[in-house]
Amino acid sequence: MARRRFQDPKPQRLGRWWYLLTWQDEFVEGRRIRKRKRIKLALATMPEREVRKIAAEMLRPLNQGLISVGSGTKFEDFVESVAFSLCVPSLNQIFCSHIGPMQLAQR
């Protein structure tokens, strides 16, 4: 299973704005790459505590795994993450018994 991502960067004051540096996934030629993005949060006159709250709200969907990767997702990754997580013995014994996770790992 893939390692879960969690980000908690500290906001930085540059000039007249507070900024947040985060890593975001992008797809280039069918491959996922992570790029560093700078997000403008608030004016520099706002206290740091308030800015940290805004940053936490902006990162919440990313940290909770609510952001989907989009149409660039490989079918194999989708099956491993979604279909096998639904393989609960009481609900879906037939599906889980016919397809094993090791079958997808073979390339």
VENDANOR-V712675 format. One record per residue. RES is the residue in three letters. PHI is phi in degrees with one decimal (999 if undefined). PSI is psi in radians with two decimals (* if undefined). Layout:
res,phi,psi
RES,PHI,PSI
RES,PHI,PSI
This chain:
res,phi,psi
MET,999,2.52
ALA,-72.6,2.62
ARG,-74.1,2.39
ARG,-76.3,2.59
ARG,-98.2,2.48
PHE,-145.9,2.32
GLN,-126.6,2.42
ASP,-144.7,1.10
PRO,-75.5,2.66
LYS,-87.4,2.27
PRO,-63.3,2.52
GLN,-119.5,2.49
ARG,-97.2,2.04
LEU,-126.1,1.99
GLY,68.2,-2.16
ARG,-102.7,0.24
TRP,-134.6,2.72
TRP,-94.6,2.34
TYR,-124.7,2.76
LEU,-131.1,2.22
LEU,-98.7,2.10
THR,-131.5,2.85
TRP,-99.6,2.29
GLN,-128.2,2.49
ASP,-80.7,2.39
GLU,-137.0,2.73
PHE,-111.4,2.18
VAL,-127.5,2.05
GLU,54.9,0.70
GLY,81.8,0.01
ARG,-113.4,2.48
ARG,-85.2,2.26
ILE,-128.5,2.70
ARG,-107.7,2.26
LYS,-118.5,2.59
ARG,-82.6,2.22
LYS,-120.5,2.46
ARG,-106.4,2.13
ILE,-110.2,2.26
LYS,-81.4,2.16
LEU,-98.8,-0.96
ALA,-162.3,2.99
LEU,-66.4,2.66
ALA,-68.0,-0.25
THR,-75.1,-0.27
MET,-76.1,2.46
PRO,-65.3,2.67
GLU,-61.7,-0.62
ARG,-61.9,-0.75
GLU,-65.7,-0.67
VAL,-66.0,-0.66
ARG,-63.6,-0.63
LYS,-64.9,-0.73
ILE,-63.7,-0.74
ALA,-62.8,-0.73
ALA,-63.2,-0.67
GLU,-66.3,-0.67
MET,-70.6,-0.54
LEU,-90.3,-0.19
ARG,-56.1,-0.84
PRO,-61.7,-0.64
LEU,-67.7,-0.78
ASN,-71.9,-0.48
GLN,-88.4,-0.07
GLY,78.2,0.42
LEU,-85.1,-0.25
ILE,-85.4,2.09
SER,-82.1,2.70
VAL,-81.2,-0.23
GLY,95.6,-2.85
SER,-74.6,-0.17
GLY,-81.5,0.05
THR,-70.9,2.31
LYS,-72.0,2.59
PHE,-61.7,-0.67
GLU,-60.6,-0.76
ASP,-64.9,-0.69
PHE,-62.5,-0.79
VAL,-63.7,-0.75
GLU,-65.4,-0.69
SER,-84.8,-0.64
VAL,-100.1,-0.94
ALA,-64.8,-0.76
PHE,-74.7,-0.40
SER,-72.7,-0.36
LEU,-86.9,-0.08
CYS,-77.6,1.31
VAL,-94.1,2.23
PRO,-53.4,-0.63
SER,-76.0,-0.37
LEU,-101.7,-0.65
ASN,-139.6,0.93
GLN,-66.2,-0.65
ILE,-65.9,-0.82
PHE,-63.3,-0.78
CYS,-70.8,-0.52
SER,-75.7,-0.49
HIS,-83.1,-0.53
ILE,-120.4,2.12
GLY,-106.5,2.68
PRO,-64.8,-0.43
MET,-73.9,-0.40
GLN,-66.9,-0.61
LEU,-77.3,-0.45
ALA,-71.2,-0.41
GLN,-75.6,2.26
ARG,-116.3,*
